[in-house]
């Protein structure tokens, strides 16, 4: 486990719900990944790269609600600028299982 953070540190992290609008393959990525466009409601849409190819096909992801950190600065990943970080549980072999809300929610709601 990493060092402990303060409650104030945690409050700075904007974790929000969003719905995947589109999925594109990302052959330029070092590890197999997709490019996702996600609707965060009033926050608008954001794009990200996500290593979800082991468990999910593109059609499985469209319309799926996800949980993501939306206040990281943009990050260059190969030829793509990632604007958020979709959250998932990462197994020892690198397989990522998406984190989701227990039931559908409004896009853009803050996770607390």
C-alpha positions as CSV (number, residue, x, y, z in Angstrom):
1,X,0.0,0.0,0.0
2,X,1.2,3.5,-0.8
3,X,1.6,6.2,1.9
4,X,-1.6,7.5,3.5
5,X,-3.2,10.6,2.1
6,X,-5.2,13.2,3.9
7,X,-9.0,13.7,3.6
8,X,-8.2,17.0,1.9
9,X,-6.1,15.2,-0.7
10,X,-9.0,12.9,-1.5
11,X,-11.5,15.8,-1.8
12,X,-9.4,17.2,-4.6
13,X,-10.0,14.1,-6.8
14,X,-13.1,14.6,-9.1
15,X,-14.5,11.1,-9.7
16,X,-17.6,11.2,-11.8
17,X,-20.1,9.0,-13.6
18,X,-20.2,9.0,-17.4
19,X,-21.6,7.0,-20.3
20,X,-19.4,5.6,-23.1
21,X,-20.5,7.2,-26.4
22,X,-18.0,5.7,-28.8
23,X,-15.0,3.3,-28.9
24,X,-12.2,3.2,-31.4
25,X,-9.3,0.8,-31.6
26,X,-5.9,2.2,-30.7
27,X,-3.2,0.3,-32.6
28,X,-0.5,2.9,-31.8
29,X,-0.8,2.2,-28.0
30,X,2.1,0.2,-26.4
31,X,-0.3,-2.1,-24.6
32,X,-3.6,-3.1,-26.3
33,X,-6.2,-0.3,-25.6
34,X,-9.3,1.4,-26.9
35,X,-10.0,5.2,-27.3
36,X,-13.2,6.0,-25.5
37,X,-15.4,9.1,-25.8
38,X,-17.4,9.5,-22.6
39,X,-20.4,11.8,-21.8
40,X,-20.1,13.4,-18.3
41,X,-23.3,15.3,-18.5
42,X,-22.9,19.0,-17.6
43,X,-19.1,18.5,-17.6
44,X,-19.2,17.7,-21.3
45,X,-17.5,14.9,-23.1
46,X,-13.9,13.7,-22.5
47,X,-11.7,11.2,-24.3
48,X,-9.4,8.6,-22.8
49,X,-7.3,5.6,-23.6
50,X,-8.2,2.4,-21.7
51,X,-6.6,-1.0,-21.6
52,X,-9.9,-2.9,-21.6
53,X,-9.3,-5.2,-24.6
54,X,-9.1,-8.5,-22.6
55,X,-12.6,-8.4,-21.2
56,X,-14.5,-6.0,-23.4
57,X,-15.3,-5.7,-27.1
58,X,-16.0,-2.2,-28.5
59,X,-19.7,-3.0,-28.8
60,X,-19.8,-4.1,-25.2
61,X,-18.6,-0.7,-24.0
62,X,-20.9,1.6,-26.0
63,X,-23.7,2.8,-23.6
64,X,-22.0,1.4,-20.6
65,X,-21.8,3.7,-17.6
66,X,-18.3,4.1,-16.1
67,X,-16.6,5.8,-13.2
68,X,-13.6,8.1,-14.0
69,X,-11.3,10.7,-12.6
70,X,-12.0,13.9,-14.6
71,X,-9.6,16.5,-13.2
72,X,-6.2,15.1,-14.2
73,X,-4.3,17.3,-16.7
74,X,-4.4,15.9,-20.3
75,X,-1.8,13.2,-20.9
76,X,-0.2,12.2,-24.2
77,X,-0.5,8.5,-24.9
78,X,1.2,7.7,-28.2
79,X,-0.7,9.7,-30.8
80,X,-3.7,10.5,-28.5
81,X,-4.4,13.0,-25.8
82,X,-6.2,11.4,-22.8
83,X,-8.4,13.7,-20.8
84,X,-9.6,11.5,-18.0
85,X,-8.9,8.2,-16.3
86,X,-11.5,5.4,-16.3
87,X,-11.3,3.4,-13.1
88,X,-11.1,-0.4,-12.9
89,X,-9.8,-3.2,-10.9
90,X,-6.5,-4.5,-12.2
91,X,-5.6,-8.2,-11.9
92,X,-2.1,-9.5,-11.6
93,X,-2.1,-10.3,-15.3
94,X,-3.1,-6.8,-16.2
95,X,-6.8,-7.6,-17.0
96,X,-8.9,-4.6,-16.1
97,X,-12.5,-4.9,-14.9
98,X,-14.5,-1.6,-15.0
99,X,-15.8,0.0,-11.9
100,X,-19.5,0.9,-12.3
101,X,-22.3,2.2,-10.2
102,X,-24.7,-0.3,-8.8
103,X,-27.5,1.1,-10.9
104,X,-27.8,3.8,-13.7
105,X,-27.1,7.3,-12.5
106,X,-27.1,10.8,-14.1
107,X,-23.9,11.4,-16.0
108,X,-21.5,13.7,-14.2
109,X,-22.5,12.8,-10.6
110,X,-19.6,13.0,-8.2
111,X,-18.4,9.8,-6.5
112,X,-17.9,10.5,-2.8
